[in-house]
Amino acid sequence: MATRYFPIDEYEHRWRLVHAEMQRRGFDTAVVWGRSGGNYCRCGDVLYLVNYYGNSSGQGLDTPFTNARSFAAVILEGGKPPELQSDEAWPRTDLIATDRIEWSRNTIDAVAQSLKH
């Protein structure tokens, strides 16, 4: 059985560091973008914050069915666990470091909608 590389305490520590920096800068919310598969970004910040790496290559064109493939985002709001916005319908929730997981065929729009609420 696969497990997270780091214990959940490590991810919670990372979140506290981001929240502290947000507070220092006067921000209530931060959106951290990452792109996985088929490029050089390698989802670094999203992987670091919630242990998520999408499997889409992101090489295809946007279509009426899907948009912004291979993009994921982590929404951080003071006092809340991070929210992962994934481009995959069935991510490995046992490996992801947050239980706030949403997915969409258009990650960019889904992040915008989440921020409205």
Jmol script that loads the backbone (N, CA, C; Angstrom):
load data "model"
ATOM      1  N   MET A   1       0.837  -1.183   0.000  1.00  0.00           N
ATOM      2  CA  MET A   1       0.000   0.000   0.000  1.00  0.00           C
ATOM      3  C   MET A   1       0.882   1.248   0.000  1.00  0.00           C
ATOM      4  N   ALA A   2       0.547   2.193  -0.831  1.00  0.00           N
ATOM      5  CA  ALA A   2       1.285   3.453  -0.907  1.00  0.00           C
ATOM      6  C   ALA A   2       0.928   4.353   0.274  1.00  0.00           C
ATOM      7  N   THR A   3       1.887   5.138   0.697  1.00  0.00           N
ATOM      8  CA  THR A   3       1.652   6.115   1.762  1.00  0.00           C
ATOM      9  C   THR A   3       2.265   7.441   1.340  1.00  0.00           C
ATOM     10  N   ARG A   4       1.873   8.481   2.043  1.00  0.00           N
ATOM     11  CA  ARG A   4       2.492   9.781   1.793  1.00  0.00           C
ATOM     12  C   ARG A   4       3.969   9.705   2.154  1.00  0.00           C
ATOM     13  N   TYR A   5       4.765  10.464   1.431  1.00  0.00           N
ATOM     14  CA  TYR A   5       6.192  10.488   1.711  1.00  0.00           C
ATOM     15  C   TYR A   5       6.470  11.148   3.060  1.00  0.00           C
ATOM     16  N   PHE A   6       5.680  12.177   3.390  1.00  0.00           N
ATOM     17  CA  PHE A   6       5.832  12.880   4.660  1.00  0.00           C
ATOM     18  C   PHE A   6       4.592  12.647   5.514  1.00  0.00           C
ATOM     19  N   PRO A   7       4.730  12.668   6.838  1.00  0.00           N
ATOM     20  CA  PRO A   7       3.555  12.538   7.712  1.00  0.00           C
ATOM     21  C   PRO A   7       2.678  13.790   7.599  1.00  0.00           C
ATOM     22  N   ILE A   8       1.419  13.651   7.961  1.00  0.00           N
ATOM     23  CA  ILE A   8       0.465  14.767   7.856  1.00  0.00           C
ATOM     24  C   ILE A   8       0.935  15.974   8.661  1.00  0.00           C
ATOM     25  N   ASP A   9       1.636  15.754   9.760  1.00  0.00           N
ATOM     26  CA  ASP A   9       2.154  16.872  10.567  1.00  0.00           C
ATOM     27  C   ASP A   9       3.061  17.785   9.744  1.00  0.00           C
ATOM     28  N   GLU A  10       3.825  17.219   8.840  1.00  0.00           N
ATOM     29  CA  GLU A  10       4.705  18.022   7.993  1.00  0.00           C
ATOM     30  C   GLU A  10       3.899  18.932   7.077  1.00  0.00           C
ATOM     31  N   TYR A  11       2.828  18.389   6.486  1.00  0.00           N
ATOM     32  CA  TYR A  11       1.981  19.219   5.619  1.00  0.00           C
ATOM     33  C   TYR A  11       1.286  20.315   6.418  1.00  0.00           C
ATOM     34  N   GLU A  12       0.803  19.978   7.599  1.00  0.00           N
ATOM     35  CA  GLU A  12       0.157  20.985   8.453  1.00  0.00           C
ATOM     36  C   GLU A  12       1.137  22.091   8.828  1.00  0.00           C
ATOM     37  N   HIS A  13       2.397  21.733   9.057  1.00  0.00           N
ATOM     38  CA  HIS A  13       3.428  22.739   9.333  1.00  0.00           C
ATOM     39  C   HIS A  13       3.612  23.669   8.124  1.00  0.00           C
ATOM     40  N   ARG A  14       3.634  23.091   6.939  1.00  0.00           N
ATOM     41  CA  ARG A  14       3.766  23.898   5.720  1.00  0.00           C
ATOM     42  C   ARG A  14       2.593  24.866   5.583  1.00  0.00           C
ATOM     43  N   TRP A  15       1.392  24.387   5.881  1.00  0.00           N
ATOM     44  CA  TRP A  15       0.204  25.245   5.792  1.00  0.00           C
ATOM     45  C   TRP A  15       0.308  26.402   6.780  1.00  0.00           C
ATOM     46  N   ARG A  16       0.781  26.101   7.994  1.00  0.00           N
ATOM     47  CA  ARG A  16       0.927  27.169   8.996  1.00  0.00           C
ATOM     48  C   ARG A  16       1.920  28.224   8.523  1.00  0.00           C
ATOM     49  N   LEU A  17       2.994  27.796   7.894  1.00  0.00           N
ATOM     50  CA  LEU A  17       3.966  28.752   7.363  1.00  0.00           C
ATOM     51  C   LEU A  17       3.337  29.643   6.298  1.00  0.00           C
ATOM     52  N   VAL A  18       2.561  29.068   5.408  1.00  0.00           N
ATOM     53  CA  VAL A  18       1.893  29.868   4.379  1.00  0.00           C
ATOM     54  C   VAL A  18       0.883  30.808   5.020  1.00  0.00           C
ATOM     55  N   HIS A  19       0.094  30.311   5.959  1.00  0.00           N
ATOM     56  CA  HIS A  19      -0.892  31.155   6.635  1.00  0.00           C
ATOM     57  C   HIS A  19      -0.211  32.316   7.369  1.00  0.00           C
ATOM     58  N   ALA A  20       0.920  32.047   7.995  1.00  0.00           N
ATOM     59  CA  ALA A  20       1.644  33.115   8.695  1.00  0.00           C
ATOM     60  C   ALA A  20       2.126  34.176   7.708  1.00  0.00           C
ATOM     61  N   GLU A  21       2.624  33.752   6.562  1.00  0.00           N
ATOM     62  CA  GLU A  21       3.074  34.717   5.552  1.00  0.00           C
ATOM     63  C   GLU A  21       1.895  35.483   4.968  1.00  0.00           C
ATOM     64  N   MET A  22       0.777  34.801   4.776  1.00  0.00           N
ATOM     65  CA  MET A  22      -0.429  35.495   4.298  1.00  0.00           C
ATOM     66  C   MET A  22      -0.827  36.581   5.288  1.00  0.00           C
ATOM     67  N   GLN A  23      -0.837  36.221   6.560  1.00  0.00           N
ATOM     68  CA  GLN A  23      -1.230  37.186   7.589  1.00  0.00           C
ATOM     69  C   GLN A  23      -0.243  38.365   7.618  1.00  0.00           C
ATOM     70  N   ARG A  24       1.046  38.063   7.505  1.00  0.00           N
ATOM     71  CA  ARG A  24       2.061  39.117   7.514  1.00  0.00           C
ATOM     72  C   ARG A  24       1.833  40.101   6.366  1.00  0.00           C
ATOM     73  N   ARG A  25       1.392  39.595   5.230  1.00  0.00           N
ATOM     74  CA  ARG A  25       1.172  40.438   4.053  1.00  0.00           C
ATOM     75  C   ARG A  25      -0.242  41.011   3.991  1.00  0.00           C
ATOM     76  N   GLY A  26      -1.104  40.607   4.936  1.00  0.00           N
ATOM     77  CA  GLY A  26      -2.465  41.120   4.962  1.00  0.00           C
ATOM     78  C   GLY A  26      -3.414  40.431   3.996  1.00  0.00           C
ATOM     79  N   PHE A  27      -3.116  39.191   3.619  1.00  0.00           N
ATOM     80  CA  PHE A  27      -3.973  38.444   2.705  1.00  0.00           C
ATOM     81  C   PHE A  27      -4.857  37.475   3.472  1.00  0.00           C
ATOM     82  N   ASP A  28      -6.119  37.393   3.074  1.00  0.00           N
ATOM     83  CA  ASP A  28      -7.042  36.419   3.654  1.00  0.00           C
ATOM     84  C   ASP A  28      -7.008  35.092   2.902  1.00  0.00           C
ATOM     85  N   THR A  29      -6.685  35.143   1.619  1.00  0.00           N
ATOM     86  CA  THR A  29      -6.740  33.970   0.754  1.00  0.00           C
ATOM     87  C   THR A  29      -5.547  33.968  -0.184  1.00  0.00           C
ATOM     88  N   ALA A  30      -5.045  32.766  -0.463  1.00  0.00           N
ATOM     89  CA  ALA A  30      -3.987  32.594  -1.459  1.00  0.00           C
ATOM     90  C   ALA A  30      -4.369  31.431  -2.367  1.00  0.00           C
ATOM     91  N   VAL A  31      -4.073  31.581  -3.644  1.00  0.00           N
ATOM     92  CA  VAL A  31      -4.273  30.500  -4.603  1.00  0.00           C
ATOM     93  C   VAL A  31      -2.902  30.134  -5.148  1.00  0.00           C
ATOM     94  N   VAL A  32      -2.556  28.877  -4.983  1.00  0.00           N
ATOM     95  CA  VAL A  32      -1.266  28.366  -5.431  1.00  0.00           C
ATOM     96  C   VAL A  32      -1.525  27.434  -6.605  1.00  0.00           C
ATOM     97  N   TRP A  33      -0.983  27.781  -7.762  1.00  0.00           N
ATOM     98  CA  TRP A  33      -1.184  27.002  -8.981  1.00  0.00           C
ATOM     99  C   TRP A  33      -0.027  26.056  -9.225  1.00  0.00           C
ATOM    100  N   GLY A  34      -0.341  24.937  -9.859  1.00  0.00           N
ATOM    101  CA  GLY A  34       0.688  24.001 -10.285  1.00  0.00           C
ATOM    102  C   GLY A  34       0.244  23.301 -11.542  1.00  0.00           C
ATOM    103  N   ARG A  35       1.201  22.860 -12.293  1.00  0.00           N
ATOM    104  CA  ARG A  35       0.901  22.133 -13.517  1.00  0.00           C
ATOM    105  C   ARG A  35       1.764  20.886 -13.539  1.00  0.00           C
ATOM    106  N   SER A  36       1.117  19.764 -13.753  1.00  0.00           N
ATOM    107  CA  SER A  36       1.851  18.505 -13.741  1.00  0.00           C
ATOM    108  C   SER A  36       1.872  17.876 -15.123  1.00  0.00           C
ATOM    109  N   GLY A  37       2.683  16.893 -15.277  1.00  0.00           N
ATOM    110  CA  GLY A  37       2.729  16.096 -16.492  1.00  0.00           C
ATOM    111  C   GLY A  37       3.140  16.855 -17.733  1.00  0.00           C
ATOM    112  N   GLY A  38       4.148  16.389 -18.421  1.00  0.00           N
ATOM    113  CA  GLY A  38       4.497  16.888 -19.735  1.00  0.00           C
ATOM    114  C   GLY A  38       5.079  18.281 -19.792  1.00  0.00           C
ATOM    115  N   ASN A  39       5.561  18.812 -18.701  1.00  0.00           N
ATOM    116  CA  ASN A  39       6.172  20.141 -18.740  1.00  0.00           C
ATOM    117  C   ASN A  39       7.206  20.246 -17.630  1.00  0.00           C
ATOM    118  N   TYR A  40       7.825  21.388 -17.522  1.00  0.00           N
ATOM    119  CA  TYR A  40       8.907  21.530 -16.551  1.00  0.00           C
ATOM    120  C   TYR A  40       8.464  22.025 -15.183  1.00  0.00           C
ATOM    121  N   CYS A  41       7.220  22.431 -15.050  1.00  0.00           N
ATOM    122  CA  CYS A  41       6.737  22.908 -13.747  1.00  0.00           C
ATOM    123  C   CYS A  41       6.713  21.774 -12.734  1.00  0.00           C
ATOM    124  N   ARG A  42       6.251  20.646 -13.157  1.00  0.00           N
ATOM    125  CA  ARG A  42       6.188  19.433 -12.327  1.00  0.00           C
ATOM    126  C   ARG A  42       5.383  19.631 -11.043  1.00  0.00           C
ATOM    127  N   CYS A  43       4.410  20.516 -11.082  1.00  0.00           N
ATOM    128  CA  CYS A  43       3.433  20.706  -9.990  1.00  0.00           C
ATOM    129  C   CYS A  43       4.073  21.024  -8.648  1.00  0.00           C
ATOM    130  N   GLY A  44       5.277  21.509  -8.605  1.00  0.00           N
ATOM    131  CA  GLY A  44       6.054  21.658  -7.381  1.00  0.00           C
ATOM    132  C   GLY A  44       5.322  22.180  -6.171  1.00  0.00           C
ATOM    133  N   ASP A  45       4.692  23.341  -6.254  1.00  0.00           N
ATOM    134  CA  ASP A  45       4.064  23.934  -5.073  1.00  0.00           C
ATOM    135  C   ASP A  45       2.822  23.169  -4.634  1.00  0.00           C
ATOM    136  N   VAL A  46       2.049  22.667  -5.566  1.00  0.00           N
ATOM    137  CA  VAL A  46       0.863  21.885  -5.219  1.00  0.00           C
ATOM    138  C   VAL A  46       1.284  20.570  -4.569  1.00  0.00           C
ATOM    139  N   LEU A  47       2.276  19.931  -5.127  1.00  0.00           N
ATOM    140  CA  LEU A  47       2.804  18.705  -4.537  1.00  0.00           C
ATOM    141  C   LEU A  47       3.327  18.971  -3.131  1.00  0.00           C
ATOM    142  N   TYR A  48       4.054  20.057  -2.962  1.00  0.00           N
ATOM    143  CA  TYR A  48       4.621  20.431  -1.665  1.00  0.00           C
ATOM    144  C   TYR A  48       3.536  20.659  -0.618  1.00  0.00           C
ATOM    145  N   LEU A  49       2.445  21.300  -1.021  1.00  0.00           N
ATOM    146  CA  LEU A  49       1.404  21.668  -0.051  1.00  0.00           C
ATOM    147  C   LEU A  49       0.414  20.549   0.255  1.00  0.00           C
ATOM    148  N   VAL A  50       0.040  19.746  -0.739  1.00  0.00           N
ATOM    149  CA  VAL A  50      -1.010  18.743  -0.480  1.00  0.00           C
ATOM    150  C   VAL A  50      -0.701  17.363  -1.035  1.00  0.00           C
ATOM    151  N   ASN A  51       0.492  17.172  -1.582  1.00  0.00           N
ATOM    152  CA  ASN A  51       0.901  15.875  -2.115  1.00  0.00           C
ATOM    153  C   ASN A  51       0.023  15.418  -3.282  1.00  0.00           C
ATOM    154  N   TYR A  52      -0.274  16.341  -4.178  1.00  0.00           N
ATOM    155  CA  TYR A  52      -1.070  15.993  -5.361  1.00  0.00           C
ATOM    156  C   TYR A  52      -0.260  16.228  -6.628  1.00  0.00           C
ATOM    157  N   TYR A  53      -0.316  15.259  -7.488  1.00  0.00           N
ATOM    158  CA  TYR A  53       0.315  15.340  -8.797  1.00  0.00           C
ATOM    159  C   TYR A  53      -0.664  14.761  -9.807  1.00  0.00           C
ATOM    160  N   GLY A  54      -1.143  15.573 -10.741  1.00  0.00           N
ATOM    161  CA  GLY A  54      -2.072  15.092 -11.752  1.00  0.00           C
ATOM    162  C   GLY A  54      -1.374  14.249 -12.799  1.00  0.00           C
ATOM    163  N   ASN A  55      -2.126  13.397 -13.444  1.00  0.00           N
ATOM    164  CA  ASN A  55      -1.557  12.502 -14.447  1.00  0.00           C
ATOM    165  C   ASN A  55      -1.767  12.964 -15.880  1.00  0.00           C
ATOM    166  N   SER A  56      -2.512  14.008 -16.085  1.00  0.00           N
ATOM    167  CA  SER A  56      -2.764  14.492 -17.433  1.00  0.00           C
ATOM    168  C   SER A  56      -1.498  15.118 -18.000  1.00  0.00           C
ATOM    169  N   SER A  57      -1.263  14.850 -19.268  1.00  0.00           N
ATOM    170  CA  SER A  57      -0.063  15.417 -19.891  1.00  0.00           C
ATOM    171  C   SER A  57      -0.222  16.898 -20.156  1.00  0.00           C
ATOM    172  N   GLY A  58      -1.464  17.361 -20.314  1.00  0.00           N
ATOM    173  CA  GLY A  58      -1.686  18.769 -20.573  1.00  0.00           C
ATOM    174  C   GLY A  58      -1.279  19.191 -21.961  1.00  0.00           C
ATOM    175  N   GLN A  59      -0.958  18.238 -22.813  1.00  0.00           N
ATOM    176  CA  GLN A  59      -0.487  18.563 -24.147  1.00  0.00           C
ATOM    177  C   GLN A  59      -1.624  18.770 -25.143  1.00  0.00           C
ATOM    178  N   GLY A  60      -2.826  18.302 -24.788  1.00  0.00           N
ATOM    179  CA  GLY A  60      -3.948  18.433 -25.698  1.00  0.00           C
ATOM    180  C   GLY A  60      -4.519  19.848 -25.711  1.00  0.00           C
ATOM    181  N   LEU A  61      -5.293  20.130 -26.712  1.00  0.00           N
ATOM    182  CA  LEU A  61      -5.947  21.427 -26.805  1.00  0.00           C
ATOM    183  C   LEU A  61      -7.182  21.465 -25.922  1.00  0.00           C
ATOM    184  N   ASP A  62      -7.571  22.656 -25.506  1.00  0.00           N
ATOM    185  CA  ASP A  62      -8.832  22.799 -24.784  1.00  0.00           C
ATOM    186  C   ASP A  62      -9.969  22.430 -25.730  1.00  0.00           C
ATOM    187  N   THR A  63     -10.992  21.831 -25.175  1.00  0.00           N
ATOM    188  CA  THR A  63     -12.149  21.404 -25.960  1.00  0.00           C
ATOM    189  C   THR A  63     -13.414  21.836 -25.234  1.00  0.00           C
ATOM    190  N   PRO A  64     -14.574  21.668 -25.844  1.00  0.00           N
ATOM    191  CA  PRO A  64     -15.813  21.956 -25.116  1.00  0.00           C
ATOM    192  C   PRO A  64     -16.013  21.025 -23.909  1.00  0.00           C
ATOM    193  N   PHE A  65     -15.333  19.870 -23.915  1.00  0.00           N
ATOM    194  CA  PHE A  65     -15.481  18.890 -22.832  1.00  0.00           C
ATOM    195  C   PHE A  65     -14.539  19.164 -21.668  1.00  0.00           C
ATOM    196  N   THR A  66     -13.357  19.630 -21.953  1.00  0.00           N
ATOM    197  CA  THR A  66     -12.374  19.849 -20.897  1.00  0.00           C
ATOM    198  C   THR A  66     -11.505  21.062 -21.225  1.00  0.00           C
ATOM    199  N   ASN A  67     -11.070  21.739 -20.185  1.00  0.00           N
ATOM    200  CA  ASN A  67     -10.278  22.947 -20.336  1.00  0.00           C
ATOM    201  C   ASN A  67      -9.233  22.964 -19.222  1.00  0.00           C
ATOM    202  N   ALA A  68      -8.062  23.487 -19.505  1.00  0.00           N
ATOM    203  CA  ALA A  68      -7.007  23.638 -18.496  1.00  0.00           C
ATOM    204  C   ALA A  68      -6.555  22.305 -17.909  1.00  0.00           C
ATOM    205  N   ARG A  69      -6.449  21.285 -18.749  1.00  0.00           N
ATOM    206  CA  ARG A  69      -5.955  19.990 -18.277  1.00  0.00           C
ATOM    207  C   ARG A  69      -4.531  20.131 -17.762  1.00  0.00           C
ATOM    208  N   SER A  70      -4.228  19.390 -16.762  1.00  0.00           N
ATOM    209  CA  SER A  70      -2.947  19.312 -16.061  1.00  0.00           C
ATOM    210  C   SER A  70      -2.730  20.463 -15.077  1.00  0.00           C
ATOM    211  N   PHE A  71      -3.684  21.359 -14.959  1.00  0.00           N
ATOM    212  CA  PHE A  71      -3.584  22.423 -13.959  1.00  0.00           C
ATOM    213  C   PHE A  71      -4.320  22.011 -12.681  1.00  0.00           C
ATOM    214  N   ALA A  72      -3.711  22.312 -11.554  1.00  0.00           N
ATOM    215  CA  ALA A  72      -4.342  22.113 -10.255  1.00  0.00           C
ATOM    216  C   ALA A  72      -4.039  23.344  -9.417  1.00  0.00           C
ATOM    217  N   ALA A  73      -4.841  23.535  -8.396  1.00  0.00           N
ATOM    218  CA  ALA A  73      -4.625  24.683  -7.521  1.00  0.00           C
ATOM    219  C   ALA A  73      -4.928  24.305  -6.081  1.00  0.00           C
ATOM    220  N   VAL A  74      -4.276  24.985  -5.182  1.00  0.00           N
ATOM    221  CA  VAL A  74      -4.550  24.857  -3.755  1.00  0.00           C
ATOM    222  C   VAL A  74      -5.015  26.229  -3.279  1.00  0.00           C
ATOM    223  N   ILE A  75      -6.205  26.256  -2.695  1.00  0.00           N
ATOM    224  CA  ILE A  75      -6.742  27.489  -2.130  1.00  0.00           C
ATOM    225  C   ILE A  75      -6.500  27.453  -0.630  1.00  0.00           C
ATOM    226  N   LEU A  76      -5.800  28.452  -0.137  1.00  0.00           N
ATOM    227  CA  LEU A  76      -5.516  28.541   1.293  1.00  0.00           C
ATOM    228  C   LEU A  76      -6.234  29.753   1.860  1.00  0.00           C
ATOM    229  N   GLU A  77      -7.018  29.513   2.890  1.00  0.00           N
ATOM    230  CA  GLU A  77      -7.729  30.576   3.606  1.00  0.00           C
ATOM    231  C   GLU A  77      -7.396  30.424   5.072  1.00  0.00           C
ATOM    232  N   GLY A  78      -7.139  31.535   5.733  1.00  0.00           N
ATOM    233  CA  GLY A  78      -6.785  31.501   7.144  1.00  0.00           C
ATOM    234  C   GLY A  78      -7.745  30.675   7.983  1.00  0.00           C
ATOM    235  N   GLY A  79      -7.180  29.781   8.787  1.00  0.00           N
ATOM    236  CA  GLY A  79      -7.975  28.990   9.704  1.00  0.00           C
ATOM    237  C   GLY A  79      -8.661  27.771   9.108  1.00  0.00           C
ATOM    238  N   LYS A  80      -8.467  27.507   7.817  1.00  0.00           N
ATOM    239  CA  LYS A  80      -9.101  26.350   7.169  1.00  0.00           C
ATOM    240  C   LYS A  80      -8.028  25.452   6.559  1.00  0.00           C
ATOM    241  N   PRO A  81      -8.314  24.154   6.490  1.00  0.00           N
ATOM    242  CA  PRO A  81      -7.400  23.296   5.730  1.00  0.00           C
ATOM    243  C   PRO A  81      -7.432  23.701   4.257  1.00  0.00           C
ATOM    244  N   PRO A  82      -6.363  23.457   3.527  1.00  0.00           N
ATOM    245  CA  PRO A  82      -6.335  23.822   2.114  1.00  0.00           C
ATOM    246  C   PRO A  82      -7.408  23.087   1.311  1.00  0.00           C
ATOM    247  N   GLU A  83      -7.836  23.721   0.234  1.00  0.00           N
ATOM    248  CA  GLU A  83      -8.768  23.097  -0.707  1.00  0.00           C
ATOM    249  C   GLU A  83      -7.999  22.809  -1.987  1.00  0.00           C
ATOM    250  N   LEU A  84      -7.962  21.551  -2.383  1.00  0.00           N
ATOM    251  CA  LEU A  84      -7.336  21.170  -3.640  1.00  0.00           C
ATOM    252  C   LEU A  84      -8.376  21.219  -4.745  1.00  0.00           C
ATOM    253  N   GLN A  85      -8.062  21.912  -5.806  1.00  0.00           N
ATOM    254  CA  GLN A  85      -8.871  21.907  -7.018  1.00  0.00           C
ATOM    255  C   GLN A  85      -8.096  21.083  -8.041  1.00  0.00           C
ATOM    256  N   SER A  86      -8.615  19.910  -8.339  1.00  0.00           N
ATOM    257  CA  SER A  86      -7.939  18.942  -9.190  1.00  0.00           C
ATOM    258  C   SER A  86      -8.575  18.888 -10.568  1.00  0.00           C
ATOM    259  N   ASP A  87      -7.806  18.465 -11.549  1.00  0.00           N
ATOM    260  CA  ASP A  87      -8.354  18.249 -12.882  1.00  0.00           C
ATOM    261  C   ASP A  87      -8.707  16.781 -13.106  1.00  0.00           C
ATOM    262  N   GLU A  88      -8.605  15.960 -12.069  1.00  0.00           N
ATOM    263  CA  GLU A  88      -8.905  14.534 -12.174  1.00  0.00           C
ATOM    264  C   GLU A  88     -10.094  14.180 -11.294  1.00  0.00           C
ATOM    265  N   ALA A  89     -10.958  13.340 -11.839  1.00  0.00           N
ATOM    266  CA  ALA A  89     -12.164  12.950 -11.106  1.00  0.00           C
ATOM    267  C   ALA A  89     -11.876  12.000  -9.950  1.00  0.00           C
ATOM    268  N   TRP A  90     -10.852  11.208 -10.043  1.00  0.00           N
ATOM    269  CA  TRP A  90     -10.589  10.203  -9.013  1.00  0.00           C
ATOM    270  C   TRP A  90      -9.145  10.272  -8.516  1.00  0.00           C
ATOM    271  N   PRO A  91      -8.754  11.373  -7.885  1.00  0.00           N
ATOM    272  CA  PRO A  91      -7.386  11.421  -7.365  1.00  0.00           C
ATOM    273  C   PRO A  91      -7.231  10.463  -6.187  1.00  0.00           C
ATOM    274  N   ARG A  92      -6.018  10.108  -5.876  1.00  0.00           N
ATOM    275  CA  ARG A  92      -5.721   9.198  -4.768  1.00  0.00           C
ATOM    276  C   ARG A  92      -5.909   9.937  -3.442  1.00  0.00           C
ATOM    277  N   THR A  93      -7.140   9.936  -2.941  1.00  0.00           N
ATOM    278  CA  THR A  93      -7.448  10.683  -1.717  1.00  0.00           C
ATOM    279  C   THR A  93      -6.699  10.146  -0.512  1.00  0.00           C
ATOM    280  N   ASP A  94      -6.269   8.900  -0.553  1.00  0.00           N
ATOM    281  CA  ASP A  94      -5.498   8.351   0.562  1.00  0.00           C
ATOM    282  C   ASP A  94      -4.086   8.921   0.619  1.00  0.00           C
ATOM    283  N   LEU A  95      -3.641   9.547  -0.473  1.00  0.00           N
ATOM    284  CA  LEU A  95      -2.307  10.128  -0.507  1.00  0.00           C
ATOM    285  C   LEU A  95      -2.312  11.647  -0.376  1.00  0.00           C
ATOM    286  N   ILE A  96      -3.436  12.257  -0.654  1.00  0.00           N
ATOM    287  CA  ILE A  96      -3.538  13.714  -0.595  1.00  0.00           C
ATOM    288  C   ILE A  96      -3.620  14.168   0.857  1.00  0.00           C
ATOM    289  N   ALA A  97      -2.947  15.254   1.167  1.00  0.00           N
ATOM    290  CA  ALA A  97      -2.803  15.698   2.555  1.00  0.00           C
ATOM    291  C   ALA A  97      -3.960  16.554   3.063  1.00  0.00           C
ATOM    292  N   THR A  98      -4.986  16.772   2.271  1.00  0.00           N
ATOM    293  CA  THR A  98      -6.162  17.508   2.734  1.00  0.00           C
ATOM    294  C   THR A  98      -7.407  16.713   2.374  1.00  0.00           C
ATOM    295  N   ASP A  99      -8.457  16.911   3.150  1.00  0.00           N
ATOM    296  CA  ASP A  99      -9.715  16.226   2.815  1.00  0.00           C
ATOM    297  C   ASP A  99     -10.670  17.135   2.038  1.00  0.00           C
ATOM    298  N   ARG A 100     -10.245  18.347   1.777  1.00  0.00           N
ATOM    299  CA  ARG A 100     -11.040  19.280   0.973  1.00  0.00           C
ATOM    300  C   ARG A 100     -10.570  19.176  -0.479  1.00  0.00           C
ATOM    301  N   ILE A 101     -11.229  18.312  -1.239  1.00  0.00           N
ATOM    302  CA  ILE A 101     -10.811  18.016  -2.604  1.00  0.00           C
ATOM    303  C   ILE A 101     -11.999  18.205  -3.538  1.00  0.00           C
ATOM    304  N   GLU A 102     -11.801  19.009  -4.555  1.00  0.00           N
ATOM    305  CA  GLU A 102     -12.810  19.220  -5.590  1.00  0.00           C
ATOM    306  C   GLU A 102     -12.157  18.929  -6.934  1.00  0.00           C
ATOM    307  N   TRP A 103     -12.951  18.602  -7.916  1.00  0.00           N
ATOM    308  CA  TRP A 103     -12.395  18.414  -9.258  1.00  0.00           C
ATOM    309  C   TRP A 103     -13.345  19.015 -10.278  1.00  0.00           C
ATOM    310  N   SER A 104     -12.781  19.325 -11.417  1.00  0.00           N
ATOM    311  CA  SER A 104     -13.569  19.940 -12.472  1.00  0.00           C
ATOM    312  C   SER A 104     -12.915  19.657 -13.810  1.00  0.00           C
ATOM    313  N   ARG A 105     -13.703  19.749 -14.848  1.00  0.00           N
ATOM    314  CA  ARG A 105     -13.155  19.661 -16.201  1.00  0.00           C
ATOM    315  C   ARG A 105     -12.546  20.994 -16.635  1.00  0.00           C
ATOM    316  N   ASN A 106     -12.735  22.019 -15.793  1.00  0.00           N
ATOM    317  CA  ASN A 106     -12.146  23.329 -16.048  1.00  0.00           C
ATOM    318  C   ASN A 106     -11.658  23.878 -14.705  1.00  0.00           C
ATOM    319  N   THR A 107     -10.432  23.568 -14.369  1.00  0.00           N
ATOM    320  CA  THR A 107      -9.885  23.929 -13.061  1.00  0.00           C
ATOM    321  C   THR A 107      -9.897  25.433 -12.824  1.00  0.00           C
ATOM    322  N   ILE A 108      -9.605  26.200 -13.845  1.00  0.00           N
ATOM    323  CA  ILE A 108      -9.551  27.652 -13.673  1.00  0.00           C
ATOM    324  C   ILE A 108     -10.906  28.194 -13.289  1.00  0.00           C
ATOM    325  N   ASP A 109     -11.948  27.757 -13.976  1.00  0.00           N
ATOM    326  CA  ASP A 109     -13.306  28.197 -13.633  1.00  0.00           C
ATOM    327  C   ASP A 109     -13.714  27.697 -12.250  1.00  0.00           C
ATOM    328  N   ALA A 110     -13.345  26.479 -11.916  1.00  0.00           N
ATOM    329  CA  ALA A 110     -13.707  25.920 -10.608  1.00  0.00           C
ATOM    330  C   ALA A 110     -13.073  26.707  -9.467  1.00  0.00           C
ATOM    331  N   VAL A 111     -11.834  27.139  -9.647  1.00  0.00           N
ATOM    332  CA  VAL A 111     -11.195  27.968  -8.630  1.00  0.00           C
ATOM    333  C   VAL A 111     -11.938  29.291  -8.476  1.00  0.00           C
ATOM    334  N   ALA A 112     -12.278  29.903  -9.594  1.00  0.00           N
ATOM    335  CA  ALA A 112     -13.021  31.178  -9.546  1.00  0.00           C
ATOM    336  C   ALA A 112     -14.352  31.001  -8.828  1.00  0.00           C
ATOM    337  N   GLN A 113     -15.060  29.928  -9.128  1.00  0.00           N
ATOM    338  CA  GLN A 113     -16.352  29.671  -8.476  1.00  0.00           C
ATOM    339  C   GLN A 113     -16.170  29.429  -6.979  1.00  0.00           C
ATOM    340  N   SER A 114     -15.141  28.693  -6.602  1.00  0.00           N
ATOM    341  CA  SER A 114     -14.889  28.432  -5.188  1.00  0.00           C
ATOM    342  C   SER A 114     -14.576  29.722  -4.436  1.00  0.00           C
ATOM    343  N   LEU A 115     -13.832  30.609  -5.068  1.00  0.00           N
ATOM    344  CA  LEU A 115     -13.482  31.879  -4.421  1.00  0.00           C
ATOM    345  C   LEU A 115     -14.698  32.785  -4.239  1.00  0.00           C
ATOM    346  N   LYS A 116     -15.715  32.619  -5.058  1.00  0.00           N
ATOM    347  CA  LYS A 116     -16.935  33.424  -4.941  1.00  0.00           C
ATOM    348  C   LYS A 116     -17.735  33.043  -3.701  1.00  0.00           C
ATOM    349  N   HIS A 117     -17.603  31.819  -3.256  1.00  0.00           N
ATOM    350  CA  HIS A 117     -18.443  31.340  -2.148  1.00  0.00           C
ATOM    351  C   HIS A 117     -17.826  31.592  -0.822  1.00  0.00           C
TER     352      HIS A 117
END
end "model"
wireframe off; spacefill off
backbone 0.3
color backbone group
